[in-house]
Amino acid sequence: MLVYVGTYTGGESKGIYVCRMDPGTGRLEATGQTAMAKNPSFLAIHPNKRFLYAVSEIDAAGGKPTGGVSAFSIDPASGGLTLINERASGGKHPCHVSVDATGRAVLVANYSDGTVAMLPIAKDGRLGEASCVVQHEGSSVNPSRQQGPRAHSITPDPGNRFAMAADLGIDKVMIYRLDLSGGKLIANDPPWAKVKPGAGPRHFAFHPSAKFAYLINELDSTMIAFSYNASKGALTEIQTISTLPEGWEGTNYCADVHVHPSGKYVYGSNRGHDSIVVCAIDAGSGKLKVLGYESTRGKMPRNFAIDPSGGFLLAANQDSGNIVTLRIDPGSGLLSATGDELKIPKPVCVKFLE
């Protein structure tokens, strides 16, 4: 099973690492192949599994004040990556990229500028120039992190009609209609879901049923459960929980969130507590119940990924430079370490080729 790892470069890391995971044991091994790229901190794979897209989390490219997005072709036999082309991301420090379900467009969140962008995809996987760049507006209560908009992710909904853009700087999830024919992100009605001041929205995940969605907040270490109206693209908050154990004291910043393929569990990463929080999802209401916490056996777990079968979770510890395999108990959703880990410098993003 092929796995791609995006990293921060500048030290020992060279770019995107190509790995394989044993589906029986969860053991992850590097193939020895690496695609050279600058700060490819987040990755996305085309629905046809022939192309991979990576942001280049920088503040200048081609003499312009913008980050970049790169398109790679995937070798079907080896999983190796070959660069197709690169385009400007439409803003500084792009930190998240996704592909719509039809494979016609790449969506990018640019953190430092607080912009989101759409880039068209040609049939050969090549990226066109950004067809739409939307500037977010506003600020919130945290004086050091929320002086202005900070777009942190953009996620298409299961129906591929809308996209949710979590903005840490303005404490909103911006909601856009996807106009793929026109190459535009169009403000929805309602245009956003507002969260508690100082929460710091970061990553967003839909439930497989499309009835619910989950937002992890970086600054106050919380997770929000929403009900989702798929016909209107509307989010309604139903619950907020802490991602940390009661009584724990320390500095923590949440990072990533994923729903288990079964729809029974949701997981979130804690940087500082250095753990994955495990929550059960009530099938009727979408509400969450914390089941436990599992150490990631490393420092600052940024992104993580659940394998398509739902049997394993791979946690990328950015500061300790290791990706740890955690086994998922199918009956309880709880995690346990397999003892396997792979050393990769500054790993940030983990993506399975499903």
C-alpha positions as CSV (number, residue, x, y, z in Angstrom):
1,M,0.0,0.0,0.0
2,L,1.6,3.3,-1.1
3,V,2.0,6.1,1.3
4,Y,3.4,9.6,0.6
5,V,4.9,11.9,3.2
6,G,5.2,15.6,2.8
7,T,7.8,17.4,4.9
8,Y,9.5,20.7,5.7
9,T,12.8,21.0,3.9
10,G,15.8,23.1,4.6
11,G,17.4,20.6,6.9
12,E,17.9,16.9,6.1
13,S,14.6,16.5,4.3
14,K,14.6,16.5,0.5
15,G,10.9,16.8,-0.2
16,I,8.2,14.1,-0.7
17,Y,9.0,10.6,0.5
18,V,7.5,7.5,-1.1
19,C,6.7,4.7,1.3
20,R,4.9,1.4,1.4
21,M,2.8,0.0,4.3
22,D,2.2,-3.6,5.0
23,P,-1.6,-3.9,5.3
24,G,-1.3,-6.8,7.6
25,T,1.1,-5.4,10.2
26,G,1.0,-1.6,9.5
27,R,4.8,-1.5,9.2
28,L,5.9,1.4,7.1
29,E,9.0,1.4,5.0
30,A,10.6,4.0,2.7
31,T,11.1,2.9,-0.9
32,G,14.1,5.1,-1.3
33,Q,12.4,7.3,-3.8
34,T,12.0,11.1,-3.0
35,A,10.5,13.8,-5.1
36,M,12.5,17.0,-4.7
37,A,10.3,19.9,-3.6
38,K,10.5,22.9,-1.3
39,N,8.5,22.6,1.9
40,P,5.8,20.3,0.5
41,S,4.0,20.4,3.7
42,F,0.6,19.2,2.5
43,L,-0.4,16.7,-0.2
44,A,-3.5,15.7,-2.1
45,I,-4.1,12.8,-4.6
46,H,-6.3,13.0,-7.7
47,P,-9.4,10.8,-7.7
48,N,-7.9,8.8,-10.7
49,K,-4.8,8.0,-8.5
50,R,-2.5,9.1,-11.4
51,F,-1.5,12.5,-10.0
52,L,-0.3,14.0,-6.7
53,Y,-0.4,17.7,-5.8
54,A,1.7,19.4,-3.2
55,V,1.9,22.9,-1.8
56,S,5.2,24.6,-1.5
57,E,4.9,26.5,1.8
58,I,7.0,29.5,1.0
59,D,6.3,33.2,0.7
60,A,7.8,33.9,-2.7
61,A,8.0,32.1,-6.0
62,G,9.0,33.2,-9.4
63,G,9.7,36.7,-8.2
64,K,6.2,37.1,-6.8
65,P,4.9,37.2,-3.2
66,T,3.2,33.8,-3.3
67,G,3.7,30.2,-2.5
68,G,3.4,27.4,-5.0
69,V,1.5,24.3,-5.9
70,S,3.2,21.4,-7.8
71,A,1.7,18.6,-9.9
72,F,3.3,15.2,-10.1
73,S,2.5,12.1,-12.1
74,I,2.5,8.8,-10.1
75,D,4.2,5.8,-11.6
76,P,1.7,3.0,-11.3
77,A,4.3,0.3,-10.6
78,S,6.8,2.0,-8.2
79,G,4.7,4.9,-6.9
80,G,7.5,7.2,-7.9
81,L,6.7,10.9,-8.6
82,T,7.7,12.9,-11.7
83,L,7.1,16.7,-11.7
84,I,4.6,17.9,-14.3
85,N,4.5,21.6,-13.5
86,E,4.3,24.3,-10.9
87,R,1.9,27.2,-10.4
88,A,1.6,30.1,-7.9
89,S,-0.8,29.4,-5.1
90,G,-2.4,32.8,-5.0
91,G,-1.0,33.7,-1.5
92,K,1.9,33.3,0.9
93,H,2.6,30.1,2.8
94,P,0.0,27.7,1.4
95,C,-0.6,25.0,4.0
96,H,-3.4,22.9,2.7
97,V,-4.4,21.5,-0.6
98,S,-7.4,19.3,-1.8
99,V,-8.8,18.0,-5.1
100,D,-12.5,18.1,-5.9
101,A,-14.2,14.7,-6.4
102,T,-14.3,15.1,-10.2
103,G,-10.6,15.9,-10.4
104,R,-11.2,19.1,-12.3
105,A,-9.7,21.5,-9.7
106,V,-7.2,21.9,-6.9
107,L,-8.2,24.0,-3.9
108,V,-5.6,25.7,-1.8
109,A,-5.5,27.6,1.6
110,N,-2.9,30.2,1.9
111,Y,-2.1,30.8,5.6
112,S,-0.2,34.1,5.8
113,D,-2.5,36.0,3.4
114,G,-5.7,34.5,4.5
115,T,-6.7,33.6,0.9
116,V,-8.2,30.5,-0.7
117,A,-7.7,29.7,-4.4
118,M,-8.9,27.4,-7.1
119,L,-6.6,26.1,-9.9
120,P,-7.9,24.1,-12.8
121,I,-6.5,20.6,-13.6
122,A,-6.0,19.5,-17.2
123,K,-6.6,16.0,-18.4
124,D,-2.9,15.2,-18.2
125,G,-2.8,16.4,-14.6
126,R,-1.2,19.7,-15.4
127,L,-2.2,22.7,-13.3
128,G,-3.4,25.9,-14.8
129,E,-3.0,29.4,-13.4
130,A,-5.4,30.2,-10.4
131,S,-8.8,30.8,-11.9
132,C,-10.1,32.3,-8.6
133,V,-8.5,33.8,-5.4
134,V,-10.7,34.9,-2.6
135,Q,-9.4,37.2,0.2
136,H,-10.8,36.5,3.7
137,E,-11.4,39.6,5.9
138,G,-11.5,40.2,9.7
139,S,-9.6,39.3,12.9
140,S,-10.3,37.9,16.3
141,V,-9.2,38.1,20.0
142,N,-5.8,36.4,20.1
143,P,-3.3,39.3,19.6
144,S,-0.4,37.2,18.4
145,R,-2.2,34.7,16.1
146,Q,-5.5,36.4,15.0
147,Q,-4.5,39.9,13.8
148,G,-5.9,39.0,10.4
149,P,-7.3,36.1,8.4
150,R,-5.3,32.9,8.4
151,A,-6.8,30.3,6.0
152,H,-5.7,26.9,7.3
153,S,-7.6,24.3,5.2
154,I,-10.2,24.0,2.5
155,T,-12.2,20.8,2.2
156,P,-14.9,19.8,-0.4
157,D,-18.0,18.3,0.9
158,P,-19.0,14.7,0.1
159,G,-21.5,15.9,-2.6
160,N,-18.8,18.0,-4.2
161,R,-21.1,21.1,-4.2
162,F,-19.5,23.1,-1.4
163,A,-16.1,23.7,0.2
164,M,-15.4,24.5,3.8
165,A,-12.4,26.8,4.5
166,A,-11.3,26.8,8.2
167,D,-9.8,30.2,9.0
168,L,-7.8,30.3,12.2
169,G,-7.5,34.1,12.2
170,I,-11.1,35.1,12.1
171,D,-12.7,32.1,13.9
172,K,-14.9,31.2,11.0
173,V,-15.4,28.3,8.7
174,M,-16.0,30.0,5.4
175,I,-18.5,28.2,3.1
176,Y,-18.2,28.3,-0.7
177,R,-20.2,26.9,-3.6
178,L,-18.0,25.1,-6.1
179,D,-18.4,26.5,-9.6
180,L,-16.2,24.0,-11.4
181,S,-17.3,25.1,-14.9
182,G,-16.6,28.7,-14.2
183,G,-13.5,28.0,-12.1
184,K,-14.8,29.9,-9.1
185,L,-15.4,29.7,-5.4
186,I,-18.7,31.5,-4.7
187,A,-19.7,32.7,-1.3
188,N,-22.5,30.6,0.0
189,D,-25.7,31.6,1.8
190,P,-25.0,31.2,4.7
191,P,-21.4,32.4,4.0
192,W,-19.8,31.0,7.1
193,A,-20.2,29.2,10.4
194,K,-18.7,31.3,13.3
195,V,-17.1,29.6,16.3
196,K,-16.1,30.8,19.8
197,P,-13.6,33.7,19.8
198,G,-10.1,32.5,20.2
199,A,-10.8,28.9,19.1
200,G,-8.6,29.1,16.0
201,P,-10.2,26.7,13.4
202,R,-7.6,24.6,11.7
203,H,-8.7,21.3,10.0
204,F,-12.2,20.0,9.0
205,A,-13.5,16.5,8.3
206,F,-16.9,15.2,7.1
207,H,-18.7,12.1,8.4
208,P,-19.2,9.5,5.6
209,S,-23.0,10.0,5.9
210,A,-22.6,13.7,5.1
211,K,-24.9,14.5,8.0
212,F,-22.2,15.6,10.3
213,A,-18.8,17.3,10.2
214,Y,-16.0,17.9,12.7
215,L,-13.7,20.9,13.2
216,I,-10.5,20.9,15.3
217,N,-9.4,24.2,16.8
218,E,-5.7,24.9,17.2
219,L,-5.7,27.6,19.8
220,D,-8.1,26.4,22.5
221,S,-7.6,22.6,22.0
222,T,-11.3,21.9,21.2
223,M,-13.2,19.9,18.6
224,I,-16.6,21.0,17.4
225,A,-19.3,18.7,16.1
226,F,-21.7,20.2,13.5
227,S,-24.8,18.9,11.8
228,Y,-24.6,19.5,8.1
229,N,-27.4,20.4,5.7
230,A,-26.0,19.1,2.4
231,S,-28.6,20.8,0.2
232,K,-27.9,24.3,1.6
233,G,-24.2,23.9,2.6
234,A,-25.1,25.0,6.1
235,L,-23.3,24.0,9.4
236,T,-25.0,24.0,12.8
237,E,-22.9,23.6,15.9
238,I,-24.2,20.8,18.1
239,Q,-21.3,20.2,20.6
240,T,-17.8,21.4,21.6
241,I,-15.4,19.2,23.6
242,S,-11.9,19.5,24.8
243,T,-9.2,17.4,23.1
244,L,-7.2,17.1,26.3
245,P,-7.5,15.1,29.5
246,E,-9.2,16.8,32.4
247,G,-6.7,18.5,34.7
248,W,-3.8,18.4,32.2
249,E,-1.8,21.6,32.3
250,G,0.6,22.7,29.6
251,T,0.8,24.3,26.2
252,N,-1.0,22.5,23.4
253,Y,-2.0,23.2,19.8
254,C,-4.3,20.9,18.0
255,A,-3.5,20.1,14.4
256,D,-5.5,17.5,12.4
257,V,-8.8,15.6,12.5
258,H,-10.1,12.5,10.7
259,V,-13.2,10.4,10.8
260,H,-12.8,6.6,10.7
261,P,-14.1,5.0,7.5
262,S,-16.7,3.2,9.6
263,G,-18.1,6.5,10.7
264,K,-18.0,5.3,14.3
265,Y,-15.0,7.3,15.5
266,V,-13.2,10.6,15.1
267,Y,-9.5,11.3,15.9
268,G,-7.6,14.5,16.6
269,S,-3.9,15.3,17.1
270,N,-2.6,17.2,20.1
271,R,0.8,19.0,19.7
272,G,2.2,19.5,23.2
273,H,0.3,16.7,24.9
274,D,1.7,14.7,21.9
275,S,-1.3,12.4,21.6
276,I,-4.2,11.4,19.5
277,V,-7.6,11.9,21.1
278,V,-10.1,9.1,20.3
279,C,-13.8,9.9,20.3
280,A,-16.9,7.8,19.6
281,I,-19.6,9.3,17.3
282,D,-23.3,8.9,18.2
283,A,-24.9,7.6,15.0
284,G,-28.1,9.5,15.6
285,S,-27.0,12.9,16.9
286,G,-23.4,13.1,15.6
287,K,-22.3,14.0,19.1
288,L,-18.9,12.9,20.5
289,K,-17.8,11.0,23.6
290,V,-14.1,10.9,24.5
291,L,-12.9,7.3,24.7
292,G,-9.2,8.0,25.5
293,Y,-5.8,9.3,24.4
294,E,-2.9,7.6,22.8
295,S,0.7,8.9,22.8
296,T,2.2,9.3,19.4
297,R,5.7,8.3,20.7
298,G,7.2,11.5,19.4
299,K,7.0,15.3,19.5
300,M,4.5,17.6,17.9
301,P,2.2,15.2,15.9
302,R,1.1,17.4,13.0
303,N,-0.9,15.4,10.4
304,F,-1.9,11.8,10.6
305,A,-3.8,9.4,8.3
306,I,-6.0,6.4,8.7
307,D,-5.5,3.6,6.2
308,P,-8.4,2.8,3.8
309,S,-9.3,-0.4,5.6
310,G,-9.5,1.4,9.0
311,G,-7.0,-0.9,10.6
312,F,-4.1,1.5,11.3
313,L,-3.3,5.1,12.0
314,L,0.0,6.7,10.9
315,A,1.0,9.7,13.1
316,A,3.7,12.1,11.8
317,N,5.7,13.6,14.6
318,Q,7.3,16.8,13.1
319,D,9.8,17.7,15.8
320,S,11.1,14.2,16.6
321,G,11.2,13.1,12.9
322,N,9.3,9.9,13.1
323,I,6.1,8.4,11.8
324,V,4.6,5.9,14.3
325,T,2.1,3.1,13.4
326,L,-0.9,2.8,15.8
327,R,-3.3,-0.1,15.5
328,I,-7.0,0.7,15.6
329,D,-9.2,-1.7,17.6
330,P,-12.3,-2.3,15.3
331,G,-14.5,-2.9,18.3
332,S,-13.6,0.0,20.5
333,G,-11.8,2.5,18.2
334,L,-9.0,2.7,20.7
335,L,-5.3,2.9,19.6
336,S,-2.3,0.9,20.5
337,A,1.3,1.1,19.4
338,T,2.6,-1.7,17.1
339,G,6.2,-0.8,18.0
340,D,6.9,0.2,14.4
341,E,8.2,3.6,13.4
342,L,9.9,5.1,10.4
343,K,12.4,8.0,10.7
344,I,11.8,10.8,8.2
345,P,13.0,14.4,8.8
346,K,10.3,16.9,9.7
347,P,7.3,14.9,8.5
348,V,4.1,16.9,8.2
349,C,1.6,15.2,5.9
350,V,0.7,11.5,5.4
351,K,-1.4,10.4,2.4
352,F,-2.4,6.9,1.4
353,L,-2.9,6.1,-2.3
354,E,-6.3,4.5,-1.8
